[in-house]
Amino acid sequence: MAIMSDVAAPPQTAVAGWERGLWCLAAVVLTAQQADPSLTRAAADVLGSAALDTSIGPVPEVIENVTGLKASLLQAAGLVGVQRFDWLQQSDEALLAQGHASAVGAAPMVGHLLPALGDLAARLDTPGAQLLDVGTGVGALAVAFAERLPAVTVTGIDVSDRVLELARITRAASQVADRVQLRLQDIAALTERDHYDLIWLPASFLPPSALHAGVQRAAAALRPDGWIVLGHGKLHGDPLDAALTRLKTLAYGGTALSDSEAQDLLSHAGLDRVATITTPLEAPAITVGHRPEPT
């Protein structure tokens, strides 16, 4: 179900292919939601015609990512529907969809990344462990971290009162509300020192001024032997993927970073053991940095 099979196709042919792909993605979401019986049947016919068999129910590998697909559709619609796009002015539904799509990343991070970062996994399994979720948005990722790290207190910060209200609803609906703290704060104004074992920094959602000032504050807020995990878009490889990453990052109000720029950012903040970790194709790039013990 390729959106475009030939990057050199005539413009009219290419655009028609992209439009078909857009509606096919909508059909995936409708099939997963199964809210309206008529629409669900019509959507299943679309997917069947695209050689995606839904006769035995939603396809697990596809439906697993349905929140991400829904978020992309809502964001794209919001982007073209206004004179000037403001990420925080999207509908609650779009913000919630993006938040829940991001929360899917907690499982691979806890299961695969953290055990590779020195003794971090053991530290996060110790009572009193602290994690900072920067740009927490609707709080879905903060809750997901708390669910998977039962010894950890997660603090989520954001610059928007409106999204923090959504985060409070997300927290209240969870079983980990007592270990998720939320507060209105810009990462560039962070004053805590030697407090967190792990800090998640999503560069794609942080404007350059906040990111560059904030990474210095974040490094100081780490406990010795703590880690910053910096998520950023992938700007290498396929030119179309790189261009789309830049467009999405601009729409998110964030900072586009190459692997080397992400590494320089953490190194200049005084962190060591800086490295960009290989991640699956559909996942963001991850660059990590460690705060050394004082000498």
PAZAPA-4460 file (N, C-alpha, C; in steps of 0.05 Angstrom, whole numbers, plus 32768, in hexadecimal, padded with zeros to 4 digits):
% residues 295
    n_x    n_y    n_z   ca_x   ca_y   ca_z    c_x    c_y    c_z   seq   type   mol
   8011   7FE8   8000   8000   8000   8000   8012   8019   8000     1      M     A
   8023   801A   7FEC   8036   8030   7FEB   8028   804A   7FE3     2      A     A
   802F   8060   7FF0   8023   8079   7FEA   802D   8083   7FCF     3      I     A
   8047   807E   7FC9   8052   8087   7FB0   8067   8072   7FA8     4      M     A
   8065   8066   7F91   8077   8051   7F89   808E   805C   7F79     5      S     A
   808C   8075   7F6E   80A0   807F   7F5D   80A4   809D   7F63     6      D     A
   80BB   80A4   7F6F   80BF   80C0   7F77   80C1   80D2   7F5F     7      V     A
   80C6   80C7   7F47   80C8   80D7   7F2F   80AE   80D8   7F20     8      A     A
   8098   80CF   7F2C   807E   80D0   7F1F   8075   80EC   7F19     9      A     A
   8065   80F0   7F04   805A   810B   7EFE   804B   8116   7F17    10      P     A
   804B   8130   7F1B   803E   813B   7F33   8022   8132   7F37    11      P     A
   8011   8132   7F22   7FF5   812A   7F24   7FF3   810D   7F2E    12      Q     A
   8003   80FC   7F23   8003   80DF   7F2B   800C   80DC   7F47    13      T     A
   8022   80EA   7F4F   802C   80E8   7F6A   8017   80F1   7F7E    14      A     A
   800B   8109   7F79   7FF7   8114   7F8C   7FDF   8101   7F8F    15      V     A
   7FD7   80F5   7F79   7FC0   80E3   7F7A   7FC8   80CB   7F8B    16      A     A
   7FE0   80C1   7F89   7FE9   80AB   7F9A   7FEA   80B2   7FB7    17      G     A
   7FF3   80CA   7FBD   7FF4   80D3   7FD9   7FD8   80D5   7FE4    18      W     A
   7FC5   80DF   7FD4   7FA9   80E2   7FDE   7F9D   80C6   7FE3    19      E     A
   7FA2   80B3   7FD2   7F99   8098   7FD7   7FA5   808D   7FF1    20      R     A
   7FBF   8092   7FF5   7FCC   8089   800D   7FC0   8095   8026    21      G     A
   7FB9   80AF   8024   7FAD   80BD   803B   7F93   80AF   8043    22      L     A
   7F82   80A9   802F   7F68   809C   8035   7F6C   8080   803F    23      W     A
   7F81   8072   8035   7F87   8057   803F   7F8F   8058   805C    24      C     A
   7F9F   806C   8064   7FA6   806F   8080   7F8D   8074   8091    25      L     A
   7F7B   8085   8087   7F62   808A   8095   7F52   8070   8098    26      A     A
   7F53   805F   8084   7F45   8045   8085   7F50   8033   809B    27      A     A
   7F6B   8034   809E   7F78   8024   80B3   7F6D   802D   80CE    28      V     A
   7F6C   8047   80D2   7F63   8052   80EC   7F45   804B   80F1    29      V     A
   7F35   804E   80DC   7F18   8048   80DF   7F14   802A   80E5    30      L     A
   7F24   8019   80D8   7F22   7FFC   80DD   7F29   7FF6   80FA    31      T     A
   7F3D   8003   8104   7F46   7FFE   8120   7F31   8008   8134    32      A     A
   7F26   8020   812E   7F12   802C   8141   7EF8   801D   8142    33      Q     A
   7EEF   8013   812B   7ED6   8004   8129   7EBF   8012   8137    34      Q     A
   7EBD   802C   8133   7EA9   803C   8140   7E8F   803D   8130    35      A     A
   7E91   8041   8116   7E79   8043   8105   7E79   802A   80F3    36      D     A
   7E65   8018   80F6   7E65   7FFF   80E7   7E68   8002   80C9    37      P     A
   7E59   8016   80BE   7E5A   801A   80A1   7E76   8023   8098    38      S     A
   7E81   8036   80A6   7E9C   8040   809F   7EB1   802A   80A3    39      L     A
   7EAD   801A   80B8   7EC0   8004   80BE   7EC0   7FF0   80A7    40      T     A
   7EA8   7FE9   809D   7EA7   7FD6   8086   7EB3   7FE2   806D    41      R     A
   7EAD   7FFB   8068   7EB8   8008   8050   7ED6   800A   8052    42      A     A
   7EE0   8011   806A   7EFD   8013   806E   7F0B   7FF7   806A    43      A     A
   7EFE   7FE2   8074   7F09   7FC7   8071   7F0A   7FC0   8053    44      A     A
   7EF6   7FC9   8043   7EF6   7FC4   8027   7F0E   7FD1   8019    45      D     A
   7F14   7FEA   8023   7F2B   7FF8   8018   7F44   7FE9   801D    46      V     A
   7F48   7FE0   8036   7F60   7FD2   803D   7F62   7FB7   802F    47      L     A
   7F4B   7FAA   802C   7F4B   7F91   801D   7F53   7F95   8000    48      G     A
   7F4A   7FAB   7FF4   7F51   7FB1   7FD9   7F6E   7FB8   7FD6    49      S     A
   7F7A   7FC1   7FEC   7F97   7FC7   7FED   7FA7   7FAF   7FF5    50      A     A
   7F9A   7F97   7FF5   7FA7   7F7D   7FFB   7FAF   7F7B   8018    51      A     A
   7FA1   7F8A   802A   7FA5   7F87   8046   7F8D   7F79   8052    52      L     A
   7F91   7F5F   8059   7F7B   7F4E   8061   7F71   7F55   807D    53      D     A
   7F58   7F5E   807F   7F4C   7F64   8099   7F35   7F52   80A0    54      T     A
   7F33   7F3B   8091   7F1C   7F2A   8095   7F1C   7F1C   80B0    55      S     A
   7F34   7F19   80BC   7F36   7F0D   80D6   7F39   7F21   80EC    56      I     A
   7F33   7F3A   80E5   7F35   7F4F   80FA   7F4C   7F62   80F3    57      G     A
   7F4F   7F77   8102   7F64   7F8B   80FE   7F80   7F7D   80FE    58      P     A
   7F91   7F86   80EC   7FAC   7F7B   80EA   7FBD   7F85   8101    59      V     A
   7FC7   7F74   8114   7FD4   7F7D   812C   7FEB   7F90   8128    60      P     A
   7FFD   7F8A   8115   8014   7F9B   8111   800C   7FB7   8108    61      E     A
   7FF7   7FB9   80F9   7FEE   7FD3   80EF   7FDE   7FE2   8104    62      V     A
   7FCC   7FD4   8112   7FBB   7FE1   8126   7FCB   7FEA   813E    63      I     A
   7FE1   7FDC   8143   7FF2   7FE4   815A   7FFB   8001   8157    64      E     A
   7FFF   800A   813E   8008   8025   8139   7FF1   8038   8132    65      N     A
   7FD8   8030   8138   7FC2   8040   812E   7FC1   805C   813C    66      V     A
   7FCA   805E   8155   7FCA   8078   8162   7FDD   808B   8153    67      T     A
   7FF4   8080   814A   8006   8091   813B   7FFB   809A   8120    68      G     A
   7FED   8087   8113   7FE0   808F   80F9   7FCB   80A4   80FD    69      L     A
   7FBB   80A0   8112   7FA6   80B4   8118   7FB2   80CF   811E    70      K     A
   7FC7   80CF   812E   7FD4   80E8   8134   7FDE   80F6   811B    71      A     A
   7FEA   80E7   8109   7FF5   80F2   80F0   7FDF   80FE   80DF    72      S     A
   7FC9   80F0   80DD   7FB2   80FB   80CD   7FA7   8115   80D9    73      L     A
   7FA3   8115   80F3   7F98   812D   8100   7FAC   8144   80FE    74      L     A
   7FC5   813F   8102   7FD9   8154   8100   7FDB   8160   80E4    75      Q     A
   7FDB   814E   80D0   7FDD   8158   80B5   7FC4   8169   80AE    76      A     A
   7FAD   8160   80B7   7F94   8170   80B2   7F96   818B   80C0    77      A     A
   7FA0   818C   80D8   7FA3   81A5   80E7   7FB8   81B7   80DA    78      G     A
   7FCC   81AB   80CE   7FE2   81BB   80C2   7FD8   81CA   80AA    79      L     A
   7FC7   81BE   809A   7FBE   81CB   8081   7FA4   81DB   8086    80      V     A
   7F98   81DA   809D   7F7E   81E6   80A2   7F7F   8202   80AE    81      G     A
   7F97   820D   80B2   7F99   8227   80BE   7FAE   8238   80AF    82      V     A
   7FAC   8253   80B3   7FC0   8265   80A7   7FDB   8260   80B3    83      Q     A
   7FDC   825E   80CD   7FF6   825B   80DB   7FF3   8244   80EF    84      R     A
   8002   8230   80EC   7FFF   8218   80FD   800D   821C   8118    85      F     A
   7FFE   8215   812D   8009   8216   8148   8004   81FB   8155    86      D     A
   8019   81EC   815B   8016   81D1   8166   8003   81CF   817D    87      W     A
   8004   81E2   818F   7FF4   81E1   81A7   7FD7   81EA   81A3    88      L     A
   7FD1   81F3   818B   7FB5   81FB   8185   7FA6   81E5   8177    89      Q     A
   7FB2   81CD   8175   7FA3   81B6   816A   7F8C   81AE   817C    90      Q     A
   7F7B   819E   8171   7F65   8193   8181   7F6F   8181   8197    91      S     A
   7F5F   817E   81AC   7F66   816B   81C2   7F6A   814F   81B6    92      D     A
   7F59   8148   81A3   7F5B   812D   8197   7F76   8129   818A    93      E     A
   7F80   813D   817B   7F9A   813B   816E   7FB1   8139   8182    94      A     A
   7FAF   814A   8197   7FC4   8149   81AC   7FC4   812F   81BA    95      L     A
   7FAD   8124   81C1   7FAB   810A   81CF   7FB5   80F4   81BD    96      L     A
   7FAF   80F5   81A3   7FB8   80E0   8191   7FD6   80E0   818F    97      A     A
   7FE3   80F8   818D   8000   80FA   818C   800C   80EF   81A6    98      Q     A
   8000   80F7   81BD   800A   80EE   81D7   800A   80D0   81DA    99      G     A
   7FF4   80C4   81D2   7FF2   80A7   81D5   8004   8099   81C1   100      H     A
   8008   80A5   81AA   801B   8099   8196   8037   809A   81A2   101      A     A
   803F   80B0   81AF   8059   80B2   81BB   805D   809F   81D1   102      S     A
   8048   8099   81E0   804A   8088   81F7   8051   806B   81F0   103      A     A
   804C   8064   81D7   8053   8049   81CD   8072   8045   81D0   104      V     A
   8081   805B   81CF   809E   8059   81D0   80A9   8052   81EB   105      G     A
   8099   8053   8200   80A3   804D   821B   80AC   8030   821D   106      A     A
   809D   801D   8212   80A3   8001   8214   80BE   7FFA   8209   107      A     A
   80C4   8001   81EF   80DF   7FFA   81E5   80F5   8009   81F3   108      P     A
   80F0   8022   81FD   8104   8030   820B   810B   8022   8225   109      M     A
   80F7   801A   8234   80FC   800D   824E   8107   7FF1   8249   110      V     A
   80FD   7FE3   8235   8105   7FC7   8231   8120   7FC4   8223   111      G     A
   8127   7FD7   8212   813F   7FD3   8202   8155   7FE8   8206   112      H     A
   814D   8002   8207   8161   8017   8209   816D   8019   8225   113      L     A
   815C   801C   823A   8166   8021   8255   8179   800C   825F   114      L     A
   8175   7FF2   8259   8188   7FDE   8263   81A4   7FE1   8256   115      P     A
   81A5   7FF0   8240   81BF   7FF4   8232   81CE   800C   823D   116      A     A
   81C2   801B   824F   81CE   8034   8259   81DA   802F   8275   117      L     A
   81F0   8022   8277   81FE   801E   8290   81EC   8010   82A4   118      G     A
   81EB   801C   82BD   81DA   8010   82D2   81BF   801E   82D4   119      D     A
   81B7   802D   82BF   819F   803D   82C0   8186   802C   82C7   120      L     A
   8183   8015   82BA   816C   8004   82BF   816A   7FFD   82DD   121      A     A
   8181   7FF6   82E9   8181   7FEF   8305   817A   8007   8317   122      A     A
   8184   801F   830F   817E   8037   831E   8160   803D   831D   123      R     A
   8154   8039   8306   8138   803F   8303   8126   802A   8310   124      L     A
   8132   8015   831A   8124   8000   8329   8127   8004   8347   125      D     A
   8132   801B   834E   8138   8021   836B   8124   8036   8375   126      T     A
   8118   8032   838C   8106   8047   8397   8113   8062   8398   127      P     A
   8105   8076   8390   8110   8091   838F   811A   809A   8374   128      G     A
   811A   8088   8361   8123   808F   8346   8111   80A4   833A   129      A     A
   811D   80B6   832A   810E   80CC   831F   8113   80CE   8301   130      Q     A
   80FD   80D4   82F2   80FE   80D7   82D5   80F0   80F1   82CE   131      L     A
   80FC   8100   82BC   80F0   8119   82B2   80E8   8116   8295   132      L     A
   80CE   811A   8290   80C2   8119   8275   80BE   8136   826C   133      D     A
   80CF   8140   825A   80CE   815B   8251   80BA   815D   823A   134      V     A
   80A9   8172   823B   8095   8175   8226   8081   815E   8229   135      G     A
   8077   815A   8241   8066   8142   8246   804C   8142   8237   136      T     A
   8043   8159   822D   802A   8159   821E   8013   814F   822E   137      G     A
   8004   813C   8223   7FEC   8131   8230   7FF3   811C   8245   138      V     A
   800C   8118   824B   8015   8107   8261   8015   80E9   825B   139      G     A
   800F   80E1   8243   800D   80C4   823C   8028   80B6   823F   140      A     A
   803E   80C3   8237   8058   80B7   8239   8061   80B6   8256   141      L     A
   805B   80CB   8266   8062   80CB   8282   8054   80B4   8291   142      A     A
   803B   80B0   828B   802C   809A   8297   8038   807F   828E   143      V     A
   803F   807D   8274   804A   8064   826A   8065   805D   8278   144      A     A
   8076   8072   827C   808F   806D   828A   8089   8063   82A7   145      F     A
   8076   8070   82B4   8070   8069   82D0   8065   804C   82D1   146      A     A
   8055   8044   82BE   804A   8029   82BD   8060   8014   82BA   147      E     A
   8075   801B   82AB   8089   8007   82A5   80A1   8008   82B8   148      R     A
   80A2   801D   82C8   80B8   8021   82DB   80AC   8025   82F6   149      L     A
   80A4   8010   8304   8094   8013   831D   80A2   8020   8334   150      P     A
   80BC   8024   8333   80CA   8031   8349   80CE   804F   8344   151      A     A
   80C7   8058   832C   80CE   8073   8323   80B7   8087   8328   152      V     A
   80BF   809F   8330   80AC   80B6   832F   80B2   80C5   8316   153      T     A
   809E   80CA   8306   80A1   80D8   82EC   8096   80F5   82EF   154      V     A
   80A7   8108   82E8   809E   8124   82E7   809B   812D   82CA   155      T     A
   8084   8136   82C3   807F   8140   82A8   807C   815E   82A8   156      G     A
   808C   816B   8297   808A   8189   8295   8081   8191   8279   157      I     A
   8073   81A7   8278   806A   81B1   825E   8065   81CF   8261   158      D     A
   8064   81DD   824A   8061   81FA   824B   8044   8202   8246   159      V     A
   8032   81EF   8243   8016   81F5   823D   8003   81EC   8253   160      S     A
   7FF4   81FF   825E   7FE0   81F8   8272   7FCB   81E5   8266   161      D     A
   7FC4   81EB   824D   7FAF   81DB   8240   7FB7   81BD   823E   162      R     A
   7FCF   81B7   8234   7FD6   819B   8231   7FDA   818E   824D   163      V     A
   7FE2   819E   8261   7FE5   8193   827B   7FCA   818B   8287   164      L     A
   7FB5   8199   8280   7F9A   8191   8288   7F93   8176   827D   165      E     A
   7F9B   8172   8263   7F96   8157   8257   7FA8   8142   8265   166      L     A
   7FC0   814A   826C   7FD2   8138   827A   7FC7   812F   8295   167      A     A
   7FBA   8142   82A3   7FAE   813B   82BD   7F98   8126   82B9   168      R     A
   7F89   8129   82A4   7F74   8115   829E   7F80   80FA   8298   169      I     A
   7F96   80FA   8288   7FA4   80E1   8282   7FAE   80D4   829B   170      T     A
   7FBA   80E4   82AD   7FC5   80DA   82C6   7FAF   80CF   82D8   171      R     A
   7F99   80DD   82DA   7F83   80D4   82EB   7F77   80B9   82E2   172      A     A
   7F78   80B4   82C8   7F6D   809B   82BD   7F80   8084   82C0   173      A     A
   7F98   8089   82C9   7FAD   8073   82CB   7FAD   8067   82E7   174      S     A
   7FBD   8052   82EA   7FC2   8045   8304   7FDB   804F   8312   175      Q     A
   7FE8   8064   8306   8002   806D   8310   8001   808B   8317   176      V     A
   7FE9   8095   831C   7FE7   80B2   8320   7FF8   80BC   8337   177      A     A
   7FFD   80AC   834B   800D   80B4   8362   802A   80B7   835C   178      D     A
   8033   80AD   8345   804F   80AF   833D   8054   80C0   8324   179      R     A
   8040   80CF   831C   8043   80E1   8306   803D   80FD   830F   180      V     A
   8052   810E   830E   804F   812A   8316   804F   813B   82FC   181      Q     A
   803E   8150   82FC   803C   8162   82E5   8040   817F   82ED   182      L     A
   804E   818E   82DD   8051   81AA   82E4   8056   81BB   82CB   183      R     A
   804E   81D3   82CC   8052   81E7   82B7   806E   81F2   82B9   184      L     A
   807F   81EB   82A5   809A   81F5   82A6   80A7   81F1   828B   185      Q     A
   80B8   8204   8283   80C9   8203   826C   80E3   81F5   8274   186      D     A
   80ED   81E3   8263   8106   81D5   8269   811D   81E9   826C   187      I     A
   811B   8200   825E   8130   8214   8260   8130   8222   827B   188      A     A
   811B   821E   828B   8119   822B   82A6   811D   8216   82BC   189      A     A
   8125   81FE   82B5   8129   81E9   82C9   813F   81F0   82DC   190      L     A
   813A   81EE   82F6   814E   81F7   830A   8157   81DF   831C   191      T     A
   814B   81C8   831A   8153   81B1   832B   816F   81A9   8324   192      E     A
   817D   819E   8338   8198   8194   8334   819A   8179   8341   193      R     A
   81A9   8167   8333   81B0   814D   833E   8196   813E   8347   194      D     A
   8182   813F   8337   8168   8134   8340   815E   811C   8330   195      H     A
   8163   811C   8316   8156   8107   8305   816B   80F2   82FC   196      Y     A
   8161   80DA   82FA   8171   80C4   82F0   8170   80C2   82D1   197      D     A
   8159   80CA   82C6   8154   80C9   82A9   8144   80E1   82A1   198      L     A
   814C   80EE   828B   813C   8104   8280   8137   80FF   8262   199      I     A
   811D   8100   825B   8115   80FC   823F   8111   8118   8233   200      W     A
   8120   811D   821D   811F   8137   820F   8116   8132   81F2   201      L     A
   80FE   8139   81EA   80F5   8135   81CF   80FB   814E   81BE   202      P     A
   8111   814E   81B0   8119   8166   81A1   8104   816E   818C   203      A     A
   80F6   815A   8182   80E3   8160   816D   80CB   8171   8176   204      S     A
   80C8   8174   8191   80B2   8184   819C   80BD   819C   81AC   205      F     A
   80D7   81A0   81AC   80E2   81B6   81BB   80EF   81CB   81A8   206      L     A
   80E6   81E4   81A9   80F2   81F8   8197   8110   81FB   819D   207      P     A
   811F   8205   8189   813C   8206   818D   8145   8215   81A6   208      P     A
   8139   822C   81AC   8142   823B   81C3   813E   822C   81DD   209      S     A
   8127   821E   81E0   8122   820F   81F8   8134   81F6   81F9   210      A     A
   8139   81E9   81E2   8149   81D1   81E2   8166   81D8   81EA   211      L     A
   8172   81EC   81DD   818E   81F2   81E1   8193   81FC   81FD   212      H     A
   8181   820D   8208   8184   8215   8224   817D   81FF   8237   213      A     A
   8169   81F0   822F   815F   81DB   8241   8171   81C3   8245   214      G     A
   8181   81BC   8230   8192   81A5   8233   81A7   81AA   8248   215      V     A
   81B0   81C3   824B   81C3   81C9   8260   81B7   81C7   827B   216      Q     A
   819E   81D0   827E   818F   81CE   8297   818A   81B0   829E   217      R     A
   8183   81A1   8289   817D   8185   828D   8196   8176   8296   218      A     A
   81AD   817C   828B   81C5   816E   8293   81CB   8174   82B0   219      A     A
   81C7   818C   82B9   81CC   8193   82D5   81B7   8186   82E7   220      A     A
   819F   8180   82DD   818B   8174   82ED   818E   8156   82F0   221      A     A
   81A0   814A   82E1   81A6   812E   82E3   81B6   8128   82FC   222      L     A
   81B0   8111   8308   81C2   8107   831D   81DB   80FC   830F   223      R     A
   81F2   80FC   831C   8209   80EF   8311   8202   80D2   8308   224      P     A
   820B   80CA   82F1   8205   80B0   82E5   81E9   80B0   82D9   225      D     A
   81DB   80C7   82D8   81C2   80C8   82CB   81C5   80CC   82AD   226      G     A
   81AF   80C9   829E   81B0   80CA   8281   819B   80DC   8276   227      W     A
   81A1   80EA   8260   818E   80F8   824F   818A   80E6   8236   228      I     A
   8170   80E2   8230   8169   80D4   8217   815B   80E9   8205   229      V     A
   8168   80F0   81EF   815F   8105   81DD   8153   80F9   81C4   230      L     A
   8139   80FD   81C1   812C   80F3   81A9   812B   8109   8193   231      G     A
   8131   8101   817B   8132   8114   8165   812C   8106   814A   232      H     A
   8125   8116   8136   811E   810A   811C   8136   80FF   810E   233      G     A
   8131   80ED   80FB   8147   80E2   80EB   814A   80F3   80D1   234      K     A
   8161   80FE   80CD   8165   8110   80B6   8177   8104   80A1   235      L     A
   817F   80EB   80A5   8190   80DD   8092   817F   80C9   8082   236      H     A
   818B   80BC   806F   817D   80A7   8060   816C   80B3   804A   237      G     A
   8154   80A8   8046   8142   80AF   8030   813C   80CD   8031   238      D     A
   8140   80DB   801A   813C   80F8   801A   811F   8100   8020   239      P     A
   810B   80F0   8017   80EF   80F7   801D   80EA   80F4   803B   240      L     A
   80F4   80DF   8047   80F0   80DB   8064   80FC   80F2   8073   241      D     A
   8114   80FB   806B   8122   8111   8079   8112   812B   8076   242      A     A
   8107   8130   805E   80F8   8148   8059   80DE   8148   8069   243      A     A
   80D1   8130   806B   80B9   812E   807B   80BF   8132   8099   244      L     A
   80D6   8128   80A2   80DE   812C   80BE   80E1   8149   80C4   245      T     A
   80EE   8158   80B2   80F1   8175   80B6   80D6   8183   80B7   246      R     A
   80C4   817B   80A5   80A9   8188   80A4   809A   8182   80BE   247      L     A
   809A   8169   80C7   808C   8162   80E0   8098   8171   80F8   248      K     A
   80B3   8172   80F9   80C0   817F   8110   80B9   819D   8111   249      T     A
   80B8   81A9   80F9   80B0   81C6   80F8   8093   81C9   8101   250      L     A
   8081   81B6   80F9   8065   81B8   8101   8063   81B4   811F   251      A     A
   8073   81A2   812A   8072   819D   8147   807E   81B4   8157   252      Y     A
   808B   81C7   814A   8098   81DD   8158   80B2   81D5   8164   253      G     A
   80BE   81BF   815A   80D6   81B5   8166   80F0   81BB   8157   254      G     A
   8105   81AC   815D   8120   81B1   8153   8129   8198   8143   255      T     A
   812F   819C   812A   813A   8187   8119   8158   8184   811F   256      A     A
   8160   816C   8126   817D   8167   812C   8187   814F   811D   257      L     A
   819E   8151   8111   81AC   813A   8106   81B8   812B   811D   258      S     A
   81C1   8112   8118   81CE   8103   812D   81E6   8112   8139   259      D     A
   81F6   811D   8128   820E   812B   8132   8207   8144   8142   260      S     A
   81F2   8152   8139   81E9   816A   8148   81DE   8162   8164   261      E     A
   81D0   814C   8165   81C6   8142   817E   81DD   813A   8191   262      A     A
   81F0   812D   8186   8208   8125   8196   8217   813D   81A0   263      Q     A
   821A   8151   818F   8228   816A   8197   8219   8178   81AE   264      D     A
   81FF   8178   81AB   81EE   8186   81C0   81F3   8179   81DB   265      L     A
   81F3   815F   81DD   81F7   8152   81F7   8214   8154   8200   266      L     A
   8226   8152   81EE   8243   8154   81F5   8249   8170   8201   267      S     A
   823E   8185   81F4   8243   81A0   81FD   8236   81A6   8218   268      H     A
   8223   8195   8220   8216   8198   823A   8226   8189   8250   269      A     A
   823D   817E   8249   824F   8171   825C   824A   8154   8260   270      G     A
   8239   8148   824E   8234   812B   8251   8248   811B   8242   271      L     A
   824C   8102   824B   825E   80F0   823E   824F   80D7   8234   272      D     A
   825D   80C4   8229   8251   80AC   821E   823A   80B2   820B   273      R     A
   823E   80C8   81FC   822A   80D1   81E9   822A   80BF   81D1   274      V     A
   8212   80B6   81C9   8210   80A5   81B1   81F4   80A6   81A6   275      A     A
   81F1   80A3   818C   81D7   80A0   8180   81D1   8082   817C   276      T     A
   81BA   807A   8187   81B3   805E   8187   81A3   8057   816E   277      I     A
   81A9   8040   8163   8199   8036   814C   817D   802F   8155   278      T     A
   8169   803A   8147   814D   8034   814D   813F   802A   8134   279      T     A
   8128   801D   8138   8118   8014   8120   8112   802B   810E   280      P     A
   810C   8024   80F4   8108   8038   80E0   80F3   804C   80E7   281      L     A
   80DC   8043   80F3   80C6   8054   80F9   80C9   8064   8113   282      E     A
   80DD   805E   8122   80E2   806B   813C   80F3   8083   8139   283      A     A
   80F1   8096   814C   8103   80AE   814B   8120   80A6   8150   284      P     A
   8133   80B7   8149   814F   80B3   8150   8152   80B8   816E   285      A     A
   8164   80AA   817A   8169   80AD   8197   8187   80B2   819B   286      I     A
   818D   80C8   81A8   81A9   80CE   81B0   81AA   80D0   81CE   287      T     A
   81BD   80C3   81DB   81BF   80C2   81F8   81D8   80CF   8202   288      V     A
   81D7   80D8   821A   81EF   80E4   8227   81EE   80DF   8245   289      G     A
   8205   80DB   8252   8207   80D3   826E   8216   80E8   827E   290      H     A
   820B   80EE   8296   8219   8101   82A7   822E   80F3   82B7   291      R     A
   8247   80FA   82B4   825C   80EC   82C2   825C   80F2   82E0   292      P     A
   8268   80E0   82EF   826C   80E6   830C   827F   80FD   830F   293      E     A
   827B   810F   8323   828E   8125   8327   82AA   811B   832E   294      P     A
   82BE   8129   8324   82DA   8120   8329   82E5   812F   8342   295      T     A
***
